[in-house]
Amino acid sequence: MPRLPESVRRFTRAERWVHRSTATLMMICLFTAACLYLPPLAEIVGRRRLVVTVHEWSGIALPVPAFAGLASRAFRHDLRRLNRFVPYDRSWLRAALRGRLYQGRPAGKFNAGQKLYAAFAAGAVLVMLGTGLMMMFPRLTAVVWRTGATFVHDWLALAVAVAVAGHWWMAAHDAEARLGMRTGFVTPNWARLHHPHWDHAEDAADGDTAVAGRTASAAVPSAGSSDASGSSGSSGSGGPAGGQDS
C-alpha cells in the first residue's frame, strides 16, 4: 500500500505479520476455549474432539510468530523498547490513573500501558503453554500437578480474554493506531501527540532486508535511465523519512 506524502513508519511488514499471526492464533484459542466451557456455544458448534484438537495446536503454535519475528532487526529493537521502563513511563501511568488526556501523557514509541500489556501477554502465553501441555499429556505429571495446571489455565484464560477485550476497546477508539498497524505508517501529528518521546531517527537503521532490497532495486533503473527518469527517481525516493523502520 502506498505511503502518505507525510508519514512516519511505525511498524515494518515483519512486525505487522507477527501481530496479525499472533492475534489470529489467540482468537482461535479463545473461541475454541469458549466452545469447550460454555454449554450453549458447545451445543451450537458440536464436534468437541475437533475443537479440542484445534485448541491444543493453536495454543502450541502461539509463540511461533514471535520467535519467527526475531529474524527482523526492527522487531528485536521494539522488543527491547517494550522491555525497558523509563522515568516518563511512570508519569504516563500516573496521568492515566488521573484520567488526563493523551496530551498530558509522555510516551516513547510505546506507552507504559502498551508495555504492561505486552509483558502480561508474553508471560500469559508461556504459562498457558506450560499448563496446557500438562493437560494435553496427563500421564507425564502427577494428579496434583494436573489439577493445579487446570486451575491456573482456566483462570488465566479468563484474564487473557478480559485483557484482549480491553486491547480491542483501546484500538477501537484510535483509528490512526489501527492505520499504523494496518499500513505501517502514521502521521507526524499523531506521533507527536501520542508518543512525544518517540525518536523516529532512531529507527532509520532498522529497515528489514526486504525493504532495503526494494529500495535498491528501485534505484537501479533510475541510475541508467534518461534525465526524465532520473528526475522522477529523485522525487520518489522518499528521503530519510522513507527508510524509518520500527
Phi, psi and chi 1 to 4 in degrees:
 res  aa     phi    psi   chi1   chi2   chi3   chi4
   1 MET       -  132.5  177.1  176.2  -68.0      -
   2 PRO   -66.1  143.1   24.2  -34.1      -      -
   3 ARG   -81.1  159.3   58.6  174.5  -64.8 -179.0
   4 LEU   -70.2  155.9  -61.0  173.9      -      -
   5 PRO   -55.8  -41.1  -24.9   33.2      -      -
   6 GLU  -122.3  103.7  -72.1 -171.7    7.2      -
   7 SER  -156.3  161.3   58.2      -      -      -
   8 VAL  -121.7  143.7  -66.5      -      -      -
   9 ARG   -75.8  128.4 -178.1 -177.1  -72.4  -81.7
  10 ARG  -105.0  -42.0 -179.2  156.0  175.8   82.1
  11 PHE  -135.9  142.0  -62.7  113.5      -      -
  12 THR   -82.6  171.5   63.0      -      -      -
  13 ARG   -61.3  -39.5  179.2  176.5  -62.9 -179.6
  14 ALA   -62.3  -42.7      -      -      -      -
  15 GLU   -65.7  -39.2  -68.6  175.9  -65.4      -
  16 ARG   -67.5  -35.3  -58.9 -161.3  -53.2  -85.4
  17 TRP   -64.4  -43.1  176.1   85.8      -      -
  18 VAL   -60.5  -45.3  170.9      -      -      -
  19 HIS   -62.6  -47.2 -177.0  -90.5      -      -
  20 ARG   -67.0  -41.5  -68.1  168.3 -176.3  169.8
  21 SER   -66.0  -44.3  -58.4      -      -      -
  22 THR   -64.1  -41.9  -56.9      -      -      -
  23 ALA   -63.1  -40.2      -      -      -      -
  24 THR   -63.9  -46.0  -60.4      -      -      -
  25 LEU   -65.2  -38.6  -70.3  169.4      -      -
  26 MET   -64.2  -41.5  178.1   63.3   75.1      -
  27 MET   -66.7  -36.1  -67.6  -47.1  -56.5      -
  28 ILE   -63.2  -43.8  -66.8  174.1      -      -
  29 CYS   -61.3  -46.5  -74.2      -      -      -
  30 LEU   -67.4  -40.3  -69.2  176.4      -      -
  31 PHE   -67.4  -44.7  176.5   73.6      -      -
  32 THR   -67.0  -34.4   51.9      -      -      -
  33 ALA   -63.4  -41.2      -      -      -      -
  34 ALA   -63.2  -37.5      -      -      -      -
  35 CYS   -65.6  -29.1  -68.0      -      -      -
  36 LEU   -82.7  -27.1  -66.0  173.1      -      -
  37 TYR  -109.5  -15.5  -78.4   92.1      -      -
  38 LEU  -107.6  108.9  -60.4  177.8      -      -
  39 PRO   -55.1  -43.3  -26.0   35.0      -      -
  40 PRO   -60.0  -41.6  -23.7   35.0      -      -
  41 LEU   -69.7  -37.1 -166.7   57.1      -      -
  42 ALA   -63.0  -37.3      -      -      -      -
  43 GLU   -67.4  -36.1  -67.8  178.1    3.0      -
  44 ILE   -70.2  -43.5  -64.4  173.7      -      -
  45 VAL   -79.5  -46.5  175.8      -      -      -
  46 GLY    69.0 -164.4      -      -      -      -
  47 ARG    47.0   58.4  -52.9 -168.1   66.4  176.2
  48 ARG   -59.6  -40.0 -177.2  177.8  178.6   85.2
  49 ARG   -61.8  -40.2 -175.7   63.0 -104.4  173.5
  50 LEU   -66.3  -41.0  176.1   60.9      -      -
  51 VAL   -61.9  -42.0  172.8      -      -      -
  52 VAL   -61.5  -44.4  169.5      -      -      -
  53 THR   -63.1  -44.5  -58.4      -      -      -
  54 VAL   -63.0  -40.9  172.3      -      -      -
  55 HIS   -63.1  -44.4 -178.9   79.3      -      -
  56 GLU   -63.9  -48.3  -69.2  172.5  -16.3      -
  57 TRP   -76.8  -30.1  -72.8  104.5      -      -
  58 SER   -68.3  -34.6   59.9      -      -      -
  59 GLY   -67.2  -40.7      -      -      -      -
  60 ILE   -64.0  -35.6  -69.0  174.4      -      -
  61 ALA   -80.8   -8.5      -      -      -      -
  62 LEU   -57.3  -40.7 -160.7   52.1      -      -
  63 PRO   -78.6  -10.0   -9.0   25.3      -      -
  64 VAL   -60.7  -46.9  172.1      -      -      -
  65 PRO   -57.6  -40.3  -25.6   35.7      -      -
  66 ALA   -65.6  -41.3      -      -      -      -
  67 PHE   -65.6  -39.6  -75.6  119.4      -      -
  68 ALA   -65.8  -34.3      -      -      -      -
  69 GLY   -67.1  -16.1      -      -      -      -
  70 LEU   -63.5  -15.6  -66.5  175.8      -      -
  71 ALA   -70.0  -16.9      -      -      -      -
  72 SER   -92.0  126.3  165.2      -      -      -
  73 ARG   -65.3  -37.7 -178.3  168.1   58.1  178.7
  74 ALA   -63.3  -39.9      -      -      -      -
  75 PHE   -65.5  -42.4 -177.8   70.2      -      -
  76 ARG   -63.5  -39.0  -63.9 -165.3  -57.6  -89.2
  77 HIS   -63.3  -42.5 -168.7 -179.0      -      -
  78 ASP   -69.3  -31.2  -83.1   -6.0      -      -
  79 LEU   -62.0  -40.5  -76.1 -177.9      -      -
  80 ARG   -64.0  -38.4  -71.5 -167.1  -66.9  -90.2
  81 ARG   -64.4  -44.7  -77.3  169.9  162.6  155.3
  82 LEU   -64.9  -26.9  -73.6  167.3      -      -
  83 ASN   -91.2    6.5 -161.0   38.2      -      -
  84 ARG  -125.0  117.9 -175.1 -173.2  -50.9  127.8
  85 PHE   -93.8  133.6 -102.4   71.6      -      -
  86 VAL  -116.6  166.6  -68.4      -      -      -
  87 PRO   -55.2  -38.2  -29.2   35.3      -      -
  88 TYR   -72.7  -12.5   55.7   72.4      -      -
  89 ASP   -66.7  -37.6  -74.6  -35.1      -      -
  90 ARG   -65.2  -37.2  -61.7 -177.8 -179.6   87.1
  91 SER   -64.6  -37.2  -60.2      -      -      -
  92 TRP   -62.6  -44.4 -170.9   97.9      -      -
  93 LEU   -63.8  -42.5  -72.0  173.6      -      -
  94 ARG   -63.6  -41.0  -74.1 -165.9  -64.2  -92.8
  95 ALA   -66.2  -38.1      -      -      -      -
  96 ALA   -66.1  -41.0      -      -      -      -
  97 LEU   -66.7  -27.1  -68.1  174.5      -      -
  98 ARG   -88.3   -1.6  -66.7  169.2 -176.4  169.0
  99 GLY    77.7   19.3      -      -      -      -
 100 ARG   -72.7  150.9  -69.0  171.1   59.0 -176.0
 101 LEU   -70.3  169.4  -62.0  176.7      -      -
 102 TYR   -60.0  -27.9  -76.6  108.7      -      -
 103 GLN   -60.6  -24.4  -68.9   87.4  -24.8      -
 104 GLY  -102.5   13.9      -      -      -      -
 105 ARG  -115.6  105.3  -57.7 -176.3 -167.0  178.8
 106 PRO   -71.6  137.2   27.0  -33.7      -      -
 107 ALA  -155.7  149.4      -      -      -      -
 108 GLY   -85.5 -147.5      -      -      -      -
 109 LYS   -60.7  -34.7 -177.6  175.6 -178.8 -179.9
 110 PHE  -121.4  133.6  -58.5  105.1      -      -
 111 ASN   -82.2  174.3   60.4   48.0      -      -
 112 ALA   -63.5  -36.2      -      -      -      -
 113 GLY   -63.6  -41.0      -      -      -      -
 114 GLN   -66.3  -36.5  -68.3  167.9  -33.4      -
 115 LYS   -66.3  -41.8  -67.5  178.1 -179.8 -179.6
 116 LEU   -66.2  -40.4  -70.3  175.0      -      -
 117 TYR   -64.3  -42.2  177.2   81.4      -      -
 118 ALA   -63.7  -40.9      -      -      -      -
 119 ALA   -65.4  -43.2      -      -      -      -
 120 PHE   -63.5  -44.2  169.0   76.8      -      -
 121 ALA   -63.0  -43.2      -      -      -      -
 122 ALA   -64.1  -45.7      -      -      -      -
 123 GLY   -65.5  -39.6      -      -      -      -
 124 ALA   -64.5  -40.1      -      -      -      -
 125 VAL   -60.8  -43.6  166.6      -      -      -
 126 LEU   -66.6  -43.0  -66.1  178.0      -      -
 127 VAL   -66.6  -42.7  173.2      -      -      -
 128 MET   -63.4  -37.9  -64.3  -71.7  -77.0      -
 129 LEU   -66.0  -44.8  178.9   60.8      -      -
 130 GLY   -64.7  -46.9      -      -      -      -
 131 THR   -69.0  -34.0   54.1      -      -      -
 132 GLY   -64.9  -38.3      -      -      -      -
 133 LEU   -66.0  -35.7  -71.3  173.6      -      -
 134 MET   -62.9  -38.3  -68.2 -177.2 -171.8      -
 135 MET   -75.9  -29.9  -61.1  162.3   62.0      -
 136 MET   -73.9  -34.3 -170.9  175.6  177.3      -
 137 PHE  -120.8   77.5  -58.3  102.3      -      -
 138 PRO   -66.0  -24.4   23.1  -33.1      -      -
 139 ARG   -76.6   -9.8  -63.4 -177.9  179.9  179.2
 140 LEU   -86.4  -13.0  -62.3 -179.2      -      -
 141 THR  -133.4  162.3   55.3      -      -      -
 142 ALA   -73.7  164.2      -      -      -      -
 143 VAL   -61.0  -40.4  174.7      -      -      -
 144 VAL   -63.9  -35.8   63.3      -      -      -
 145 TRP   -68.0  -41.7  -77.0   91.9      -      -
 146 ARG   -66.3  -37.8  -65.0 -161.4  -56.4  -87.9
 147 THR   -63.9  -46.0  -57.0      -      -      -
 148 GLY   -64.1  -39.0      -      -      -      -
 149 ALA   -63.8  -40.6      -      -      -      -
 150 THR   -64.1  -43.1  -57.0      -      -      -
 151 PHE   -60.6  -49.7  178.2   83.9      -      -
 152 VAL   -64.0  -43.2  171.9      -      -      -
 153 HIS   -61.3  -45.3 -165.1   88.3      -      -
 154 ASP   -67.8  -46.6  -67.7   -8.0      -      -
 155 TRP   -73.1  -33.1  -77.1  101.8      -      -
 156 LEU   -69.3  -34.1 -174.2   54.8      -      -
 157 ALA   -60.9  -39.7      -      -      -      -
 158 LEU   -64.7  -41.9 -179.8   60.2      -      -
 159 ALA   -63.7  -39.4      -      -      -      -
 160 VAL   -63.6  -42.3  168.6      -      -      -
 161 ALA   -60.4  -41.9      -      -      -      -
 162 VAL   -65.2  -42.9  172.0      -      -      -
 163 ALA   -64.6  -41.7      -      -      -      -
 164 VAL   -65.0  -39.7  169.3      -      -      -
 165 ALA   -61.4  -40.6      -      -      -      -
 166 GLY   -65.1  -38.1      -      -      -      -
 167 HIS   -61.1  -44.6 -173.9   65.3      -      -
 168 TRP   -61.7  -43.2  -79.7   -0.6      -      -
 169 TRP   -61.2  -43.8 -172.7   86.5      -      -
 170 MET   -64.4  -42.5  -64.7  -64.2  -65.0      -
 171 ALA   -65.8  -36.3      -      -      -      -
 172 ALA   -64.4  -23.0      -      -      -      -
 173 HIS   -99.2    9.4  -71.9   75.3      -      -
 174 ASP  -139.5   90.2 -164.5  -23.3      -      -
 175 ALA   -63.4  -36.1      -      -      -      -
 176 GLU   -74.1  -29.9 -174.7  136.4    8.5      -
 177 ALA   -63.7  -39.9      -      -      -      -
 178 ARG   -65.3  -38.2  -60.3 -164.6  -53.9  -88.5
 179 LEU   -62.2  -41.3  178.4   68.0      -      -
 180 GLY   -63.2  -36.6      -      -      -      -
 181 MET   -75.6  -29.4 -175.4   54.6   69.1      -
 182 ARG   -81.1  -41.0 -170.9  170.6   67.3 -108.3
 183 THR  -108.4  -21.4   66.5      -      -      -
 184 GLY    95.4   -7.1      -      -      -      -
 185 PHE  -125.5  148.6  -66.5   96.2      -      -
 186 VAL  -133.7  165.9  -65.5      -      -      -
 187 THR   -82.1  150.6   60.0      -      -      -
 188 PRO   -59.3  -35.0  -23.3   33.3      -      -
 189 ASN   -62.9  -42.5  -71.7  -23.8      -      -
 190 TRP   -64.3  -41.7 -179.1   89.5      -      -
 191 ALA   -62.9  -42.1      -      -      -      -
 192 ARG   -67.5  -35.1  -76.0 -168.0  -64.4  -92.1
 193 LEU   -74.1  -46.2  176.9   63.4      -      -
 194 HIS   -94.7  -24.9  -66.2  -87.5      -      -
 195 HIS  -137.7   65.1  -57.0  -88.0      -      -
 196 PRO   -63.4  -24.0   22.5  -33.4      -      -
 197 HIS   -94.9    8.2  -67.7  -80.9      -      -
 198 TRP   -77.9  116.7  175.2   21.0      -      -
 199 ASP   -90.3  102.7 -175.5    5.5      -      -
 200 HIS   -64.2  -35.2  -51.9  150.6      -      -
 201 ALA   -63.7  -26.2      -      -      -      -
 202 GLU   -64.2  -22.5 -174.0 -179.5   -9.2      -
 203 ASP   -91.7   -3.3  -61.1  -35.9      -      -
 204 ALA   -63.6  -29.4      -      -      -      -
 205 ALA   -91.9    5.3      -      -      -      -
 206 ASP  -100.3   19.9  -79.1  -18.6      -      -
 207 GLY   -65.3  140.3      -      -      -      -
 208 ASP   -70.6  160.1  -72.2  -18.2      -      -
 209 THR   -60.2  -37.6  -55.8      -      -      -
 210 ALA   -63.6  -39.1      -      -      -      -
 211 VAL   -66.5  -43.1  174.8      -      -      -
 212 ALA   -62.7  -38.9      -      -      -      -
 213 GLY   -63.8  -41.6      -      -      -      -
 214 ARG   -65.9  -38.3  -73.6 -163.7  -59.5  -88.4
 215 THR   -64.8  -42.4  -55.4      -      -      -
 216 ALA   -66.7  -42.3      -      -      -      -
 217 SER   -67.2  -31.3   62.7      -      -      -
 218 ALA   -72.8  -25.5      -      -      -      -
 219 ALA   -82.0  -25.7      -      -      -      -
 220 VAL   -61.9  -52.3  169.8      -      -      -
 221 PRO   -64.4  -31.9   14.4  -22.5      -      -
 222 SER   -69.7  -26.5   62.9      -      -      -
 223 ALA   -70.2  -33.9      -      -      -      -
 224 GLY  -103.8   13.5      -      -      -      -
 225 SER   -97.9 -178.2   59.7      -      -      -
 226 SER   -74.7  179.6   61.3      -      -      -
 227 ASP   -61.9  -35.0  -66.2  -21.4      -      -
 228 ALA   -66.4  -43.7      -      -      -      -
 229 SER   -69.1  -31.9   62.5      -      -      -
 230 GLY   -65.7  -39.0      -      -      -      -
 231 SER   -67.4  -37.2   61.6      -      -      -
 232 SER   -67.5  -33.8   64.9      -      -      -
 233 GLY   -66.2  -38.3      -      -      -      -
 234 SER   -68.3  -32.8   62.3      -      -      -
 235 SER   -78.8  -18.4   62.7      -      -      -
 236 GLY  -104.5    7.3      -      -      -      -
 237 SER   -70.8  -30.0   59.5      -      -      -
 238 GLY    93.2  -15.4      -      -      -      -
 239 GLY    69.7 -171.0      -      -      -      -
 240 PRO   -60.7  -33.1  -20.8   31.1      -      -
 241 ALA   -65.6  -29.0      -      -      -      -
 242 GLY   -68.9  -18.5      -      -      -      -
 243 GLY   -98.5    6.1      -      -      -      -
 244 GLN   -72.5  126.9  -72.1  177.6   -8.9      -
 245 ASP  -126.0  146.7 -106.0  -32.6      -      -
 246 SER  -148.2      -   50.2      -      -      -
